[in-house]
Amino acid sequence: MSLFATNSGAFIKWDEPKTITGGINGFRMGTDVNDNPAVVIDIEDDSGDEVSITVAQANLQRGFAETFGDPDSIAELDPFVGGRIAVAFTGTEKLDGGKTLKLFAVEFKAAAEAVAAAPASML
């Protein structure tokens, strides 16, 4: 596994509540839909599909920072490769002015913990 994995996996669209759980194949820099820099997590999900999650939504960024810290470089995420991650889009909160905020939960288990834990223990 490589930190700078290039993944041709499908990007996840957060249009309805769902949870993506699987092994982290790598982290890389990408861009969000507005071409702003964003971390991309490449994952092999529990069904064996390769997927990519762009950490662009505000609450997903918060969950990422709470889980992985605030790295100065993508290389600082290397120790997390090989672990398991669960990212859940739990719904949408209505805000003033007709805006909405997507709500996410992020859980991570290091590779050693992931081997000992059953997949059902993730989110």
C-alpha positions as CSV (number, residue, x, y, z in Angstrom):
1,M,0.0,0.0,0.0
2,S,1.2,3.5,-0.8
3,L,0.4,6.8,0.8
4,F,0.2,8.3,-2.6
5,A,-2.0,5.7,-4.1
6,T,-3.7,6.6,-7.3
7,N,-7.2,5.1,-7.3
8,S,-9.5,4.9,-10.2
9,G,-12.3,4.0,-7.8
10,A,-15.7,5.6,-7.8
11,F,-16.0,8.9,-5.9
12,I,-18.7,8.8,-3.2
13,K,-21.6,11.2,-3.7
14,W,-23.2,12.1,-0.4
15,D,-26.8,12.4,-1.6
16,E,-28.5,10.1,0.9
17,P,-27.5,8.7,4.3
18,K,-25.0,5.9,4.0
19,T,-21.9,4.5,5.6
20,I,-18.7,3.6,3.8
21,T,-16.5,1.2,5.7
22,G,-13.2,-0.4,4.6
23,G,-9.4,-0.4,4.5
24,I,-7.4,2.7,3.8
25,N,-5.2,2.2,0.7
26,G,-3.8,5.7,0.7
27,F,-4.2,9.4,1.0
28,R,-3.6,12.0,-1.8
29,M,-4.3,15.5,-2.6
30,G,-7.1,16.2,-5.0
31,T,-9.7,19.0,-5.5
32,D,-13.3,19.5,-4.6
33,V,-16.0,20.4,-7.1
34,N,-14.9,24.0,-6.9
35,D,-11.2,23.1,-7.6
36,N,-10.1,23.9,-4.1
37,P,-7.4,21.6,-2.7
38,A,-8.8,18.7,-0.6
39,V,-7.5,15.4,0.8
40,V,-8.8,12.3,-0.9
41,I,-9.0,9.0,1.0
42,D,-8.7,5.9,-1.2
43,I,-10.5,2.9,0.3
44,E,-11.3,-0.7,-0.5
45,D,-14.7,-1.0,0.9
46,D,-16.1,-4.1,2.6
47,S,-17.7,-5.3,-0.6
48,G,-14.3,-5.2,-2.4
49,D,-15.0,-2.0,-4.4
50,E,-12.4,0.7,-4.7
51,V,-13.8,4.1,-3.7
52,S,-12.5,7.5,-3.1
53,I,-13.8,10.0,-0.5
54,T,-12.9,13.7,-1.0
55,V,-12.7,15.4,2.3
56,A,-14.5,18.6,1.2
57,Q,-17.8,19.0,3.1
58,A,-17.4,21.2,6.3
59,N,-18.5,18.5,8.8
60,L,-16.5,15.8,7.0
61,Q,-13.4,18.1,7.3
62,R,-14.1,18.4,11.0
63,G,-14.5,14.7,11.5
64,F,-11.3,14.1,9.5
65,A,-9.4,16.6,11.7
66,E,-10.7,15.1,14.9
67,T,-9.7,11.6,13.7
68,F,-6.4,12.3,12.0
69,G,-5.3,15.7,13.4
70,D,-4.3,18.6,11.3
71,P,-1.3,17.4,9.2
72,D,1.0,20.0,7.7
73,S,1.6,17.6,4.7
74,I,-0.1,14.6,3.2
75,A,3.0,12.5,4.2
76,E,2.0,12.9,7.8
77,L,-1.0,10.6,7.1
78,D,1.3,7.7,6.2
79,P,0.9,5.9,9.5
80,F,-2.9,5.6,9.0
81,V,-2.6,3.6,5.7
82,G,-3.6,0.0,6.3
83,G,-6.1,0.9,9.0
84,R,-9.9,0.8,8.7
85,I,-12.2,3.7,8.4
86,A,-15.9,4.2,8.5
87,V,-17.4,7.4,7.2
88,A,-21.2,7.9,7.7
89,F,-23.3,10.6,6.2
90,T,-26.1,10.7,8.7
91,G,-28.3,13.4,7.3
92,T,-28.7,17.1,6.6
93,E,-29.4,20.0,9.0
94,K,-31.4,23.0,7.8
95,L,-29.7,26.3,8.4
96,D,-31.0,29.9,8.2
97,G,-31.3,31.4,4.8
98,G,-32.3,28.1,3.2
99,K,-28.8,26.6,3.4
100,T,-28.1,23.1,4.6
101,L,-25.3,21.4,6.4
102,K,-24.4,17.7,5.8
103,L,-23.7,15.8,9.0
104,F,-20.9,13.1,9.1
105,A,-19.3,10.7,11.6
106,V,-15.8,9.4,11.1
107,E,-14.3,6.4,12.9
108,F,-10.8,5.0,12.5
109,K,-9.0,1.8,13.7
110,A,-5.3,1.3,13.3
111,A,-4.2,-1.8,11.4
112,A,-3.5,-3.7,14.6
113,E,-6.9,-2.8,16.1
114,A,-8.7,-3.5,12.9
115,V,-7.5,-7.1,12.8
116,A,-8.8,-7.7,16.3
117,A,-12.1,-6.0,15.7
118,A,-15.1,-7.3,13.8
119,P,-16.3,-5.1,10.9
120,A,-19.6,-4.7,12.8
121,S,-17.8,-2.7,15.4
122,M,-17.3,0.2,13.0
123,L,-20.0,2.8,13.1
